[in-house]
Amino acid sequence: MGYRGAIADQSLLNLGAKYMNPLADDTMIACKGDLYEYHKENLDTLMMPFMGNASGFFHIYAAKGEEGVKNSPYCTEKNLAIAKRVVELSKEYNCAITNVVLGYFSQEEFPCVPLYGPFNEDSIKEAAKTFDIQFKKEDYAF
């Protein structure tokens, strides 16, 4: 009919989304399965995921350990293993947890710009440093 197609998708996608428990709100659609494949095949539809920082799961884990995240929907065996690796990558790259979490999107198989809500100017500056880090695909092979 000549209508323009979608230019962006705001599904849930983040470093822990693949292995998280279902959210209580079933209207929050995750970029998995067919939707993930759609984005791999349709590179002109930008992925702009919400909850790009996994509701702070990896930050809380780094600060408080497993006890701090035990009630999170992200608290699964696989995500706890990823959280340990996130802490290791933060040390390896000498960067903030934020950088590792956001760096995941630079390694996705399609264009991806997460929605990110920094708290203040320092948070913005910290997130922007992600662009200077040369993460590798294998850093995110979970």
N, CA, C and O atoms as CSV, one atom per row, in Angstrom:
chain,resi,resn,atom,element,x,y,z
A,1,MET,N,N,0.820,-1.200,0.000
A,1,MET,CA,C,0.000,0.000,0.000
A,1,MET,C,C,0.859,1.257,0.000
A,1,MET,O,O,0.333,2.368,0.056
A,2,GLY,N,N,2.165,1.091,-0.062
A,2,GLY,CA,C,3.049,2.232,-0.113
A,2,GLY,C,C,3.425,2.812,1.242
A,2,GLY,O,O,4.092,3.844,1.314
A,3,TYR,N,N,3.003,2.155,2.315
A,3,TYR,CA,C,3.361,2.639,3.652
A,3,TYR,C,C,4.828,2.378,3.905
A,3,TYR,O,O,5.407,1.428,3.377
A,4,ARG,N,N,5.411,3.213,4.702
A,4,ARG,CA,C,6.784,2.968,5.117
A,4,ARG,C,C,6.787,1.845,6.144
A,4,ARG,O,O,5.856,1.709,6.937
A,5,GLY,N,N,7.834,1.053,6.119
A,5,GLY,CA,C,7.969,-0.032,7.081
A,5,GLY,C,C,8.525,0.464,8.402
A,5,GLY,O,O,8.893,1.631,8.541
A,6,ALA,N,N,8.579,-0.427,9.357
A,6,ALA,CA,C,9.155,-0.087,10.655
A,6,ALA,C,C,10.634,0.226,10.483
A,6,ALA,O,O,11.315,-0.394,9.667
A,7,ILE,N,N,11.125,1.186,11.251
A,7,ILE,CA,C,12.548,1.517,11.173
A,7,ILE,C,C,13.293,1.092,12.436
A,7,ILE,O,O,14.523,1.090,12.466
A,8,ALA,N,N,12.542,0.731,13.480
A,8,ALA,CA,C,13.196,0.301,14.720
A,8,ALA,C,C,12.259,-0.620,15.493
A,8,ALA,O,O,11.038,-0.572,15.346
A,9,ASP,N,N,12.869,-1.450,16.311
A,9,ASP,CA,C,12.141,-2.387,17.160
A,9,ASP,C,C,12.623,-2.178,18.589
A,9,ASP,O,O,13.826,-2.103,18.838
A,10,GLN,N,N,11.693,-2.086,19.516
A,10,GLN,CA,C,12.054,-1.875,20.913
A,10,GLN,C,C,11.725,-3.095,21.760
A,10,GLN,O,O,11.068,-2.977,22.794
A,11,SER,N,N,12.172,-4.245,21.333
A,11,SER,CA,C,11.999,-5.468,22.120
A,11,SER,C,C,13.068,-5.531,23.205
A,11,SER,O,O,14.060,-4.803,23.163
A,12,LEU,N,N,12.851,-6.410,24.170
A,12,LEU,CA,C,13.827,-6.605,25.240
A,12,LEU,C,C,15.026,-7.384,24.694
A,12,LEU,O,O,14.875,-8.464,24.124
A,13,LEU,N,N,16.198,-6.824,24.877
A,13,LEU,CA,C,17.430,-7.509,24.498
A,13,LEU,C,C,18.549,-6.949,25.365
A,13,LEU,O,O,18.699,-5.735,25.502
A,14,ASN,N,N,19.324,-7.843,25.942
A,14,ASN,CA,C,20.485,-7.441,26.714
A,14,ASN,C,C,21.351,-8.675,26.940
A,14,ASN,O,O,21.019,-9.772,26.492
A,15,LEU,N,N,22.433,-8.484,27.620
A,15,LEU,CA,C,23.401,-9.548,27.846
A,15,LEU,C,C,22.801,-10.756,28.569
A,15,LEU,O,O,23.267,-11.878,28.371
A,16,GLY,N,N,21.797,-10.552,29.388
A,16,GLY,CA,C,21.208,-11.647,30.152
A,16,GLY,C,C,19.853,-12.123,29.668
A,16,GLY,O,O,19.294,-13.058,30.242
A,17,ALA,N,N,19.310,-11.508,28.631
A,17,ALA,CA,C,17.946,-11.819,28.186
A,17,ALA,C,C,17.774,-13.269,27.731
A,17,ALA,O,O,16.721,-13.871,27.942
A,18,LYS,N,N,18.796,-13.812,27.119
A,18,LYS,CA,C,18.707,-15.169,26.561
A,18,LYS,C,C,18.398,-16.215,27.627
A,18,LYS,O,O,17.701,-17.194,27.361
A,19,TYR,N,N,18.918,-16.004,28.828
A,19,TYR,CA,C,18.790,-17.027,29.869
A,19,TYR,C,C,17.934,-16.601,31.062
A,19,TYR,O,O,17.915,-17.289,32.083
A,20,MET,N,N,17.232,-15.483,30.943
A,20,MET,CA,C,16.456,-14.998,32.085
A,20,MET,C,C,15.144,-15.761,32.251
A,20,MET,O,O,14.660,-16.404,31.319
A,21,ASN,N,N,14.587,-15.676,33.443
A,21,ASN,CA,C,13.257,-16.224,33.709
A,21,ASN,C,C,12.220,-15.303,33.078
A,21,ASN,O,O,12.499,-14.123,32.863
A,22,PRO,N,N,11.032,-15.816,32.779
A,22,PRO,CA,C,9.998,-14.954,32.187
A,22,PRO,C,C,9.639,-13.793,33.114
A,22,PRO,O,O,9.616,-13.942,34.336
A,23,LEU,N,N,9.361,-12.649,32.519
A,23,LEU,CA,C,8.929,-11.492,33.289
A,23,LEU,C,C,7.450,-11.651,33.645
A,23,LEU,O,O,6.704,-12.345,32.954
A,24,ALA,N,N,7.047,-11.011,34.712
A,24,ALA,CA,C,5.639,-11.070,35.138
A,24,ALA,C,C,4.724,-10.440,34.090
A,24,ALA,O,O,3.582,-10.870,33.926
A,25,ASP,N,N,5.215,-9.428,33.383
A,25,ASP,CA,C,4.440,-8.742,32.349
A,25,ASP,C,C,4.704,-9.411,31.006
A,25,ASP,O,O,5.759,-9.211,30.404
A,26,ASP,N,N,3.750,-10.202,30.540
A,26,ASP,CA,C,3.967,-10.958,29.300
A,26,ASP,C,C,3.831,-10.105,28.040
A,26,ASP,O,O,3.956,-10.627,26.932
A,27,THR,N,N,3.578,-8.807,28.189
A,27,THR,CA,C,3.554,-7.937,27.019
A,27,THR,C,C,4.953,-7.428,26.674
A,27,THR,O,O,5.149,-6.795,25.636
A,28,MET,N,N,5.914,-7.703,27.534
A,28,MET,CA,C,7.298,-7.281,27.285
A,28,MET,C,C,7.976,-8.382,26.471
A,28,MET,O,O,8.427,-9.390,27.017
A,29,ILE,N,N,8.038,-8.177,25.194
A,29,ILE,CA,C,8.535,-9.181,24.252
A,29,ILE,C,C,10.059,-9.119,24.152
A,29,ILE,O,O,10.648,-8.053,23.972
A,30,ALA,N,N,10.669,-10.278,24.273
A,30,ALA,CA,C,12.126,-10.384,24.146
A,30,ALA,C,C,12.507,-10.694,22.708
A,30,ALA,O,O,11.767,-11.361,21.986
A,31,CYS,N,N,13.660,-10.205,22.306
A,31,CYS,CA,C,14.181,-10.470,20.967
A,31,CYS,C,C,14.862,-11.841,20.984
A,31,CYS,O,O,16.069,-11.955,21.201
A,32,LYS,N,N,14.061,-12.862,20.751
A,32,LYS,CA,C,14.534,-14.250,20.727
A,32,LYS,C,C,13.919,-14.954,19.524
A,32,LYS,O,O,13.002,-14.432,18.890
A,33,GLY,N,N,14.421,-16.122,19.219
A,33,GLY,CA,C,13.814,-16.979,18.197
A,33,GLY,C,C,13.591,-16.284,16.871
A,33,GLY,O,O,14.522,-15.736,16.280
A,34,ASP,N,N,12.343,-16.309,16.402
A,34,ASP,CA,C,12.010,-15.737,15.097
A,34,ASP,C,C,12.312,-14.245,15.010
A,34,ASP,O,O,12.767,-13.761,13.974
A,35,LEU,N,N,12.061,-13.520,16.092
A,35,LEU,CA,C,12.331,-12.079,16.082
A,35,LEU,C,C,13.827,-11.808,15.965
A,35,LEU,O,O,14.239,-10.893,15.252
A,36,TYR,N,N,14.629,-12.588,16.650
A,36,TYR,CA,C,16.084,-12.448,16.548
A,36,TYR,C,C,16.528,-12.744,15.110
A,36,TYR,O,O,17.338,-12.012,14.542
A,37,GLU,N,N,15.998,-13.808,14.535
A,37,GLU,CA,C,16.331,-14.159,13.150
A,37,GLU,C,C,15.887,-13.064,12.185
A,37,GLU,O,O,16.583,-12.774,11.212
A,38,TYR,N,N,14.728,-12.454,12.453
A,38,TYR,CA,C,14.245,-11.348,11.628
A,38,TYR,C,C,15.295,-10.240,11.579
A,38,TYR,O,O,15.611,-9.729,10.505
A,39,HIS,N,N,15.827,-9.871,12.726
A,39,HIS,CA,C,16.807,-8.785,12.766
A,39,HIS,C,C,18.100,-9.161,12.055
A,39,HIS,O,O,18.739,-8.299,11.451
A,40,LYS,N,N,18.494,-10.410,12.114
A,40,LYS,CA,C,19.686,-10.850,11.388
A,40,LYS,C,C,19.473,-10.745,9.882
A,40,LYS,O,O,20.417,-10.486,9.137
A,41,GLU,N,N,18.243,-10.945,9.437
A,41,GLU,CA,C,17.940,-10.931,8.007
A,41,GLU,C,C,17.491,-9.564,7.498
A,41,GLU,O,O,17.483,-9.336,6.288
A,42,ASN,N,N,17.121,-8.656,8.389
A,42,ASN,CA,C,16.600,-7.342,8.012
A,42,ASN,C,C,17.421,-6.256,8.699
A,42,ASN,O,O,16.976,-5.634,9.664
A,43,LEU,N,N,18.598,-6.048,8.193
A,43,LEU,CA,C,19.538,-5.139,8.843
A,43,LEU,C,C,19.117,-3.677,8.771
A,43,LEU,O,O,19.718,-2.826,9.428
A,44,ASP,N,N,18.090,-3.377,7.980
A,44,ASP,CA,C,17.617,-2.000,7.902
A,44,ASP,C,C,16.597,-1.663,8.997
A,44,ASP,O,O,16.155,-0.519,9.096
A,45,THR,N,N,16.228,-2.641,9.808
A,45,THR,CA,C,15.345,-2.388,10.947
A,45,THR,C,C,16.213,-2.367,12.204
A,45,THR,O,O,16.662,-3.409,12.681
A,46,LEU,N,N,16.437,-1.178,12.725
A,46,LEU,CA,C,17.307,-1.000,13.882
A,46,LEU,C,C,16.697,-1.621,15.132
A,46,LEU,O,O,15.509,-1.445,15.403
A,47,MET,N,N,17.500,-2.337,15.881
A,47,MET,CA,C,17.084,-2.853,17.185
A,47,MET,C,C,17.445,-1.791,18.214
A,47,MET,O,O,18.613,-1.429,18.358
A,48,MET,N,N,16.437,-1.294,18.930
A,48,MET,CA,C,16.640,-0.317,20.010
A,48,MET,C,C,16.048,-0.918,21.285
A,48,MET,O,O,14.998,-0.478,21.753
A,49,PRO,N,N,16.720,-1.917,21.840
A,49,PRO,CA,C,16.138,-2.661,22.951
A,49,PRO,C,C,15.966,-1.848,24.233
A,49,PRO,O,O,16.760,-0.966,24.560
A,50,PHE,N,N,14.889,-2.188,24.941
A,50,PHE,CA,C,14.714,-1.629,26.271
A,50,PHE,C,C,15.376,-2.560,27.272
A,50,PHE,O,O,15.676,-3.710,26.952
A,51,MET,N,N,15.603,-2.072,28.469
A,51,MET,CA,C,16.289,-2.817,29.534
A,51,MET,C,C,17.680,-3.275,29.080
A,51,MET,O,O,18.117,-4.383,29.393
A,52,GLY,N,N,18.359,-2.406,28.343
A,52,GLY,CA,C,19.679,-2.730,27.809
A,52,GLY,C,C,20.713,-3.052,28.875
A,52,GLY,O,O,21.694,-3.744,28.601
A,53,ASN,N,N,20.504,-2.558,30.086
A,53,ASN,CA,C,21.466,-2.862,31.148
A,53,ASN,C,C,20.968,-3.977,32.063
A,53,ASN,O,O,21.472,-4.143,33.174
A,54,ALA,N,N,19.977,-4.742,31.597
A,54,ALA,CA,C,19.463,-5.911,32.328
A,54,ALA,C,C,19.007,-5.541,33.747
A,54,ALA,O,O,19.235,-6.282,34.704
A,55,SER,N,N,18.360,-4.379,33.852
A,55,SER,CA,C,17.837,-3.899,35.140
A,55,SER,C,C,18.912,-3.840,36.220
A,55,SER,O,O,18.627,-3.989,37.408
A,56,GLY,N,N,20.148,-3.621,35.789
A,56,GLY,CA,C,21.252,-3.506,36.734
A,56,GLY,C,C,21.748,-4.831,37.296
A,56,GLY,O,O,22.566,-4.837,38.217
A,57,PHE,N,N,21.273,-5.949,36.766
A,57,PHE,CA,C,21.632,-7.266,37.288
A,57,PHE,C,C,23.146,-7.435,37.410
A,57,PHE,O,O,23.636,-7.842,38.464
A,58,PHE,N,N,23.885,-7.132,36.358
A,58,PHE,CA,C,25.331,-7.364,36.362
A,58,PHE,C,C,26.059,-6.378,37.274
A,58,PHE,O,O,27.064,-6.727,37.893
A,59,HIS,N,N,25.555,-5.157,37.354
A,59,HIS,CA,C,26.128,-4.171,38.272
A,59,HIS,C,C,25.923,-4.607,39.726
A,59,HIS,O,O,26.841,-4.532,40.543
A,60,ILE,N,N,24.714,-5.059,40.031
A,60,ILE,CA,C,24.401,-5.493,41.400
A,60,ILE,C,C,25.223,-6.726,41.757
A,60,ILE,O,O,25.748,-6.835,42.865
A,61,TYR,N,N,25.328,-7.655,40.805
A,61,TYR,CA,C,26.145,-8.850,41.055
A,61,TYR,C,C,27.592,-8.442,41.373
A,61,TYR,O,O,28.191,-8.957,42.317
A,62,ALA,N,N,28.142,-7.528,40.589
A,62,ALA,CA,C,29.529,-7.103,40.800
A,62,ALA,C,C,29.713,-6.454,42.172
A,62,ALA,O,O,30.772,-6.585,42.787
A,63,ALA,N,N,28.692,-5.761,42.645
A,63,ALA,CA,C,28.787,-5.055,43.922
A,63,ALA,C,C,28.440,-5.924,45.125
A,63,ALA,O,O,29.042,-5.780,46.189
A,64,LYS,N,N,27.461,-6.836,44.960
A,64,LYS,CA,C,26.930,-7.566,46.116
A,64,LYS,C,C,26.988,-9.083,45.998
A,64,LYS,O,O,26.676,-9.793,46.954
A,65,GLY,N,N,27.387,-9.585,44.830
A,65,GLY,CA,C,27.452,-11.028,44.649
A,65,GLY,C,C,26.089,-11.652,44.418
A,65,GLY,O,O,25.091,-10.961,44.213
A,66,GLU,N,N,26.072,-12.955,44.457
A,66,GLU,CA,C,24.851,-13.716,44.158
A,66,GLU,C,C,23.700,-13.363,45.100
A,66,GLU,O,O,22.543,-13.331,44.680
A,67,GLU,N,N,24.004,-13.103,46.345
A,67,GLU,CA,C,22.968,-12.749,47.320
A,67,GLU,C,C,22.198,-11.498,46.886
A,67,GLU,O,O,20.991,-11.403,47.108
A,68,GLY,N,N,22.882,-10.559,46.279
A,68,GLY,CA,C,22.259,-9.312,45.860
A,68,GLY,C,C,21.294,-9.440,44.693
A,68,GLY,O,O,20.436,-8.578,44.500
A,69,VAL,N,N,21.425,-10.506,43.916
A,69,VAL,CA,C,20.597,-10.652,42.712
A,69,VAL,C,C,19.623,-11.823,42.781
A,69,VAL,O,O,18.936,-12.120,41.803
A,70,LYS,N,N,19.561,-12.481,43.919
A,70,LYS,CA,C,18.800,-13.730,44.015
A,70,LYS,C,C,17.316,-13.588,43.666
A,70,LYS,O,O,16.689,-14.580,43.293
A,71,ASN,N,N,16.736,-12.393,43.774
A,71,ASN,CA,C,15.320,-12.204,43.460
A,71,ASN,C,C,15.081,-11.613,42.067
A,71,ASN,O,O,13.952,-11.269,41.720
A,72,SER,N,N,16.122,-11.502,41.294
A,72,SER,CA,C,16.020,-10.937,39.947
A,72,SER,C,C,15.549,-11.990,38.952
A,72,SER,O,O,15.913,-13.160,39.075
A,73,PRO,N,N,14.742,-11.591,37.964
A,73,PRO,CA,C,14.371,-12.548,36.914
A,73,PRO,C,C,15.577,-13.007,36.092
A,73,PRO,O,O,15.506,-14.004,35.373
A,74,TYR,N,N,16.673,-12.275,36.206
A,74,TYR,CA,C,17.899,-12.651,35.508
A,74,TYR,C,C,18.710,-13.685,36.278
A,74,TYR,O,O,19.676,-14.235,35.749
A,75,CYS,N,N,18.330,-13.951,37.509
A,75,CYS,CA,C,19.116,-14.851,38.347
A,75,CYS,C,C,18.862,-16.308,37.960
A,75,CYS,O,O,17.994,-16.984,38.513
A,76,THR,N,N,19.647,-16.759,36.998
A,76,THR,CA,C,19.625,-18.145,36.548
A,76,THR,C,C,21.074,-18.643,36.564
A,76,THR,O,O,22.014,-17.850,36.623
A,77,GLU,N,N,21.233,-19.929,36.513
A,77,GLU,CA,C,22.585,-20.500,36.543
A,77,GLU,C,C,23.456,-19.924,35.431
A,77,GLU,O,O,24.608,-19.561,35.668
A,78,LYS,N,N,22.913,-19.841,34.225
A,78,LYS,CA,C,23.709,-19.344,33.088
A,78,LYS,C,C,24.026,-17.868,33.241
A,78,LYS,O,O,25.135,-17.442,32.921
A,79,ASN,N,N,23.065,-17.071,33.730
A,79,ASN,CA,C,23.343,-15.643,33.898
A,79,ASN,C,C,24.313,-15.379,35.037
A,79,ASN,O,O,25.061,-14.403,34.991
A,80,LEU,N,N,24.317,-16.222,36.051
A,80,LEU,CA,C,25.313,-16.068,37.108
A,80,LEU,C,C,26.713,-16.340,36.561
A,80,LEU,O,O,27.676,-15.681,36.952
A,81,ALA,N,N,26.822,-17.308,35.660
A,81,ALA,CA,C,28.113,-17.584,35.017
A,81,ALA,C,C,28.521,-16.400,34.133
A,81,ALA,O,O,29.694,-16.028,34.092
A,82,ILE,N,N,27.560,-15.817,33.434
A,82,ILE,CA,C,27.851,-14.637,32.616
A,82,ILE,C,C,28.282,-13.486,33.516
A,82,ILE,O,O,29.215,-12.754,33.187
A,83,ALA,N,N,27.607,-13.326,34.646
A,83,ALA,CA,C,27.945,-12.243,35.575
A,83,ALA,C,C,29.390,-12.363,36.043
A,83,ALA,O,O,30.100,-11.362,36.139
A,84,LYS,N,N,29.819,-13.572,36.331
A,84,LYS,CA,C,31.218,-13.783,36.726
A,84,LYS,C,C,32.149,-13.356,35.598
A,84,LYS,O,O,33.177,-12.721,35.834
A,85,ARG,N,N,31.781,-13.708,34.382
A,85,ARG,CA,C,32.600,-13.346,33.221
A,85,ARG,C,C,32.596,-11.832,32.995
A,85,ARG,O,O,33.615,-11.267,32.599
A,86,VAL,N,N,31.474,-11.177,33.241
A,86,VAL,CA,C,31.395,-9.721,33.103
A,86,VAL,C,C,32.394,-9.050,34.047
A,86,VAL,O,O,33.082,-8.105,33.660
A,87,VAL,N,N,32.471,-9.535,35.271
A,87,VAL,CA,C,33.432,-8.996,36.237
A,87,VAL,C,C,34.860,-9.221,35.730
A,87,VAL,O,O,35.700,-8.326,35.823
A,88,GLU,N,N,35.134,-10.406,35.199
A,88,GLU,CA,C,36.465,-10.702,34.646
A,88,GLU,C,C,36.796,-9.774,33.477
A,88,GLU,O,O,37.910,-9.257,33.387
A,89,LEU,N,N,35.821,-9.563,32.577
A,89,LEU,CA,C,36.051,-8.691,31.420
A,89,LEU,C,C,36.282,-7.248,31.862
A,89,LEU,O,O,37.088,-6.533,31.267
A,90,SER,N,N,35.581,-6.829,32.893
A,90,SER,CA,C,35.769,-5.481,33.425
A,90,SER,C,C,37.214,-5.296,33.888
A,90,SER,O,O,37.816,-4.245,33.668
A,91,LYS,N,N,37.754,-6.312,34.520
A,91,LYS,CA,C,39.154,-6.248,34.973
A,91,LYS,C,C,40.110,-6.351,33.787
A,91,LYS,O,O,41.101,-5.624,33.710
A,92,GLU,N,N,39.802,-7.258,32.868
A,92,GLU,CA,C,40.671,-7.471,31.704
A,92,GLU,C,C,40.802,-6.212,30.856
A,92,GLU,O,O,41.895,-5.879,30.400
A,93,TYR,N,N,39.690,-5.513,30.646
A,93,TYR,CA,C,39.690,-4.311,29.819
A,93,TYR,C,C,39.878,-3.034,30.635
A,93,TYR,O,O,39.909,-1.933,30.086
A,94,ASN,N,N,40.002,-3.196,31.954
A,94,ASN,CA,C,40.146,-2.047,32.849
A,94,ASN,C,C,39.041,-1.023,32.594
A,94,ASN,O,O,39.299,0.153,32.338
A,95,CYS,N,N,37.820,-1.504,32.672
A,95,CYS,CA,C,36.676,-0.648,32.387
A,95,CYS,C,C,35.554,-0.926,33.388
A,95,CYS,O,O,35.649,-1.832,34.215
A,96,ALA,N,N,34.510,-0.140,33.296
A,96,ALA,CA,C,33.362,-0.282,34.183
A,96,ALA,C,C,32.469,-1.441,33.735
A,96,ALA,O,O,32.491,-1.843,32.572
A,97,ILE,N,N,31.699,-1.958,34.659
A,97,ILE,CA,C,30.701,-2.993,34.337
A,97,ILE,C,C,29.776,-2.475,33.247
A,97,ILE,O,O,29.393,-3.220,32.345
A,98,THR,N,N,29.420,-1.203,33.331
A,98,THR,CA,C,28.562,-0.577,32.305
A,98,THR,C,C,29.128,-0.799,30.915
A,98,THR,O,O,28.389,-1.121,29.984
A,99,ASN,N,N,30.439,-0.629,30.768
A,99,ASN,CA,C,31.059,-0.780,29.453
A,99,ASN,C,C,30.947,-2.201,28.932
A,99,ASN,O,O,30.709,-2.413,27.743
A,100,VAL,N,N,31.117,-3.170,29.810
A,100,VAL,CA,C,31.009,-4.570,29.389
A,100,VAL,C,C,29.565,-4.881,28.995
A,100,VAL,O,O,29.318,-5.542,27.986
A,101,VAL,N,N,28.623,-4.404,29.794
A,101,VAL,CA,C,27.205,-4.669,29.522
A,101,VAL,C,C,26.782,-4.014,28.207
A,101,VAL,O,O,26.112,-4.645,27.390
A,102,LEU,N,N,27.164,-2.771,28.000
A,102,LEU,CA,C,26.800,-2.091,26.755
A,102,LEU,C,C,27.655,-2.576,25.579
A,102,LEU,O,O,27.208,-2.537,24.433
A,103,GLY,N,N,28.859,-3.025,25.852
A,103,GLY,CA,C,29.730,-3.541,24.791
A,103,GLY,C,C,29.134,-4.745,24.088
A,103,GLY,O,O,29.438,-5.009,22.925
A,104,TYR,N,N,28.289,-5.471,24.793
A,104,TYR,CA,C,27.591,-6.612,24.194
A,104,TYR,C,C,26.904,-6.217,22.890
A,104,TYR,O,O,26.915,-6.979,21.923
A,105,PHE,N,N,26.310,-5.031,22.864
A,105,PHE,CA,C,25.555,-4.609,21.677
A,105,PHE,C,C,26.457,-4.351,20.477
A,105,PHE,O,O,26.007,-4.439,19.335
A,106,SER,N,N,27.720,-4.035,20.723
A,106,SER,CA,C,28.650,-3.826,19.602
A,106,SER,C,C,29.017,-5.148,18.934
A,106,SER,O,O,29.571,-5.151,17.835
A,107,GLN,N,N,28.720,-6.248,19.574
A,107,GLN,CA,C,29.061,-7.565,19.036
A,107,GLN,C,C,27.840,-8.316,18.505
A,107,GLN,O,O,27.955,-9.462,18.071
A,108,GLU,N,N,26.684,-7.676,18.537
A,108,GLU,CA,C,25.475,-8.322,18.022
A,108,GLU,C,C,25.585,-8.513,16.513
A,108,GLU,O,O,26.434,-7.911,15.857
A,109,GLU,N,N,24.724,-9.349,15.984
A,109,GLU,CA,C,24.774,-9.682,14.558
A,109,GLU,C,C,23.967,-8.720,13.697
A,109,GLU,O,O,23.829,-8.927,12.491
A,110,PHE,N,N,23.435,-7.670,14.312
A,110,PHE,CA,C,22.629,-6.684,13.590
A,110,PHE,C,C,22.780,-5.336,14.287
A,110,PHE,O,O,23.196,-5.275,15.444
A,111,PRO,N,N,22.438,-4.243,13.575
A,111,PRO,CA,C,22.548,-2.918,14.191
A,111,PRO,C,C,21.708,-2.835,15.465
A,111,PRO,O,O,20.537,-3.212,15.485
A,112,CYS,N,N,22.330,-2.337,16.511
A,112,CYS,CA,C,21.710,-2.375,17.825
A,112,CYS,C,C,22.126,-1.151,18.634
A,112,CYS,O,O,23.313,-0.949,18.887
A,113,VAL,N,N,21.164,-0.344,19.038
A,113,VAL,CA,C,21.429,0.823,19.870
A,113,VAL,C,C,20.477,0.753,21.061
A,113,VAL,O,O,19.302,1.099,20.935
A,114,PRO,N,N,20.972,0.312,22.209
A,114,PRO,CA,C,20.075,0.135,23.355
A,114,PRO,C,C,19.589,1.462,23.928
A,114,PRO,O,O,20.304,2.464,23.918
A,115,LEU,N,N,18.374,1.443,24.420
A,115,LEU,CA,C,17.879,2.579,25.187
A,115,LEU,C,C,18.581,2.511,26.536
A,115,LEU,O,O,18.616,1.461,27.176
A,116,TYR,N,N,19.130,3.623,26.954
A,116,TYR,CA,C,19.919,3.621,28.181
A,116,TYR,C,C,19.585,4.874,28.963
A,116,TYR,O,O,19.631,5.977,28.417
A,117,GLY,N,N,19.253,4.722,30.225
A,117,GLY,CA,C,18.866,5.844,31.067
A,117,GLY,C,C,19.905,6.142,32.127
A,117,GLY,O,O,19.785,5.668,33.257
A,118,PRO,N,N,20.928,6.922,31.784
A,118,PRO,CA,C,21.944,7.242,32.777
A,118,PRO,C,C,21.379,8.118,33.894
A,118,PRO,O,O,20.402,8.842,33.705
A,119,PHE,N,N,22.020,8.034,35.061
A,119,PHE,CA,C,21.561,8.782,36.235
A,119,PHE,C,C,22.004,10.235,36.226
A,119,PHE,O,O,21.290,11.114,36.710
A,120,ASN,N,N,23.183,10.484,35.674
A,120,ASN,CA,C,23.754,11.824,35.738
A,120,ASN,C,C,24.830,11.960,34.661
A,120,ASN,O,O,25.044,11.054,33.856
A,121,GLU,N,N,25.491,13.098,34.667
A,121,GLU,CA,C,26.511,13.370,33.655
A,121,GLU,C,C,27.646,12.357,33.701
A,121,GLU,O,O,28.149,11.949,32.654
A,122,ASP,N,N,28.054,11.945,34.893
A,122,ASP,CA,C,29.129,10.949,35.011
A,122,ASP,C,C,28.718,9.616,34.386
A,122,ASP,O,O,29.545,8.939,33.774
A,123,SER,N,N,27.447,9.236,34.536
A,123,SER,CA,C,26.947,7.994,33.937
A,123,SER,C,C,26.996,8.067,32.414
A,123,SER,O,O,27.312,7.082,31.746
A,124,ILE,N,N,26.689,9.214,31.886
A,124,ILE,CA,C,26.745,9.404,30.430
A,124,ILE,C,C,28.185,9.263,29.949
A,124,ILE,O,O,28.459,8.586,28.958
A,125,LYS,N,N,29.098,9.911,30.664
A,125,LYS,CA,C,30.516,9.847,30.279
A,125,LYS,C,C,31.036,8.416,30.372
A,125,LYS,O,O,31.781,7.962,29.504
A,126,GLU,N,N,30.639,7.710,31.431
A,126,GLU,CA,C,31.068,6.321,31.591
A,126,GLU,C,C,30.556,5.461,30.440
A,126,GLU,O,O,31.315,4.678,29.869
A,127,ALA,N,N,29.287,5.598,30.096
A,127,ALA,CA,C,28.706,4.816,28.999
A,127,ALA,C,C,29.388,5.134,27.673
A,127,ALA,O,O,29.621,4.236,26.864
A,128,ALA,N,N,29.706,6.399,27.447
A,128,ALA,CA,C,30.332,6.807,26.182
A,128,ALA,C,C,31.703,6.169,26.000
A,128,ALA,O,O,32.145,5.979,24.867
A,129,LYS,N,N,32.377,5.839,27.084
A,129,LYS,CA,C,33.696,5.195,26.987
A,129,LYS,C,C,33.604,3.816,26.336
A,129,LYS,O,O,34.612,3.281,25.874
A,130,THR,N,N,32.417,3.245,26.297
A,130,THR,CA,C,32.222,1.931,25.666
A,130,THR,C,C,32.691,1.955,24.221
A,130,THR,O,O,33.234,0.967,23.726
A,131,PHE,N,N,32.484,3.084,23.537
A,131,PHE,CA,C,32.861,3.190,22.128
A,131,PHE,C,C,34.369,3.107,21.911
A,131,PHE,O,O,34.819,2.832,20.799
A,132,ASP,N,N,35.143,3.339,22.952
A,132,ASP,CA,C,36.604,3.316,22.835
A,132,ASP,C,C,37.215,1.944,23.106
A,132,ASP,O,O,38.420,1.757,22.936
A,133,ILE,N,N,36.397,0.991,23.523
A,133,ILE,CA,C,36.904,-0.326,23.905
A,133,ILE,C,C,36.685,-1.309,22.758
A,133,ILE,O,O,35.589,-1.395,22.204
A,134,GLN,N,N,37.711,-2.029,22.417
A,134,GLN,CA,C,37.635,-2.982,21.307
A,134,GLN,C,C,37.293,-4.379,21.840
A,134,GLN,O,O,38.142,-5.270,21.877
A,135,PHE,N,N,36.039,-4.547,22.250
A,135,PHE,CA,C,35.602,-5.866,22.691
A,135,PHE,C,C,35.657,-6.826,21.513
A,135,PHE,O,O,35.571,-6.416,20.356
A,136,LYS,N,N,35.800,-8.096,21.821
A,136,LYS,CA,C,35.858,-9.134,20.786
A,136,LYS,C,C,34.590,-9.989,20.846
A,136,LYS,O,O,33.961,-10.124,21.895
A,137,LYS,N,N,34.244,-10.546,19.725
A,137,LYS,CA,C,33.067,-11.422,19.637
A,137,LYS,C,C,33.145,-12.539,20.685
A,137,LYS,O,O,32.149,-12.868,21.329
A,138,GLU,N,N,34.334,-13.112,20.846
A,138,GLU,CA,C,34.478,-14.234,21.780
A,138,GLU,C,C,34.288,-13.815,23.243
A,138,GLU,O,O,34.038,-14.661,24.101
A,139,ASP,N,N,34.405,-12.506,23.530
A,139,ASP,CA,C,34.126,-12.037,24.888
A,139,ASP,C,C,32.678,-12.305,25.283
A,139,ASP,O,O,32.357,-12.430,26.465
A,140,TYR,N,N,31.822,-12.389,24.294
A,140,TYR,CA,C,30.391,-12.536,24.537
A,140,TYR,C,C,29.846,-13.878,24.051
A,140,TYR,O,O,28.655,-13.994,23.763
A,141,ALA,N,N,30.679,-14.860,23.962
A,141,ALA,CA,C,30.253,-16.202,23.535
A,141,ALA,C,C,29.777,-16.987,24.764
A,141,ALA,O,O,30.560,-17.663,25.432
A,142,PHE,N,N,28.502,-16.880,25.036
A,142,PHE,CA,C,27.925,-17.548,26.212
A,142,PHE,C,C,26.941,-18.611,25.778
A,142,PHE,O,O,26.349,-19.285,26.621
